[in-house]
Amino acid sequence: MEKKCIVSERPYVQELLPLGCRSVFSRKKQNVLKSFLRRYQKGMDLVLAATAITLMFLTGIWAFFIELAEFAVHP
């Protein structure tokens, strides 16, 4: 049986495995943090935007109550 290999820019030859399986000796490290960020990027952006909008809204309410209290103290 003839071996099939992938020719790429990498300095090593990677054997072509059936059904797209990865070689046990793959030199590419899996970075868990990058994988997590890539998978949940849209959700994290949505949560961050909602948090920022909520904090701005609460800050506005707090400033309104401060102004209202100052107005009540100094008629």
C-alpha positions in Angstrom: 0.0 0.0 0.0 1.3 3.4 -0.9 1.7 6.1 1.8 0.0 9.4 1.0 1.6 12.6 2.5 0.6 16.2 2.7 3.2 18.7 1.4 3.0 22.0 3.1 5.1 24.9 4.3 5.9 23.2 7.6 9.3 21.7 8.1 7.9 18.2 8.6 5.8 15.8 6.6 2.4 14.9 7.9 0.9 11.6 6.9 -2.6 11.7 5.4 -5.0 9.7 7.6 -8.3 8.3 6.5 -11.6 10.1 7.4 -9.8 13.3 8.4 -8.4 11.8 11.6 -5.5 13.7 13.3 -2.2 12.1 13.8 -1.2 11.2 17.3 2.1 12.9 16.8 0.6 16.2 15.6 3.0 19.0 16.5 0.2 21.6 16.7 -0.7 22.4 20.3 -4.3 22.9 21.2 -4.8 26.2 23.0 -7.9 25.8 25.1 -8.3 29.5 25.8 -8.2 30.5 22.1 -10.6 27.7 21.3 -13.0 28.9 24.0 -12.8 32.5 22.9 -13.4 31.6 19.3 -16.4 29.4 20.1 -18.2 31.9 22.4 -17.1 35.2 21.0 -20.5 36.4 20.0 -22.1 35.5 23.3 -19.4 37.2 25.3 -19.7 40.3 23.2 -23.4 40.4 23.8 -23.0 40.0 27.6 -20.3 42.7 27.6 -22.5 45.1 25.7 -25.5 44.4 27.9 -23.4 44.9 31.0 -22.1 48.2 29.8 -25.6 49.5 28.9 -27.0 48.4 32.2 -24.1 50.1 34.1 -24.7 53.3 32.2 -28.4 53.1 32.9 -27.8 52.6 36.7 -25.3 55.4 36.8 -27.9 57.7 35.2 -30.5 56.8 37.8 -27.9 57.2 40.6 -27.0 60.7 39.3 -30.7 61.6 39.0 -31.3 60.7 42.7 -28.2 62.6 43.8 -29.5 65.7 42.0 -33.0 65.2 43.4 -31.6 64.9 46.9 -29.5 68.1 46.5 -32.6 69.9 45.2 -34.7 68.7 48.2 -32.0 69.8 50.7 -31.5 73.3 49.1 -35.0 74.6 48.1 
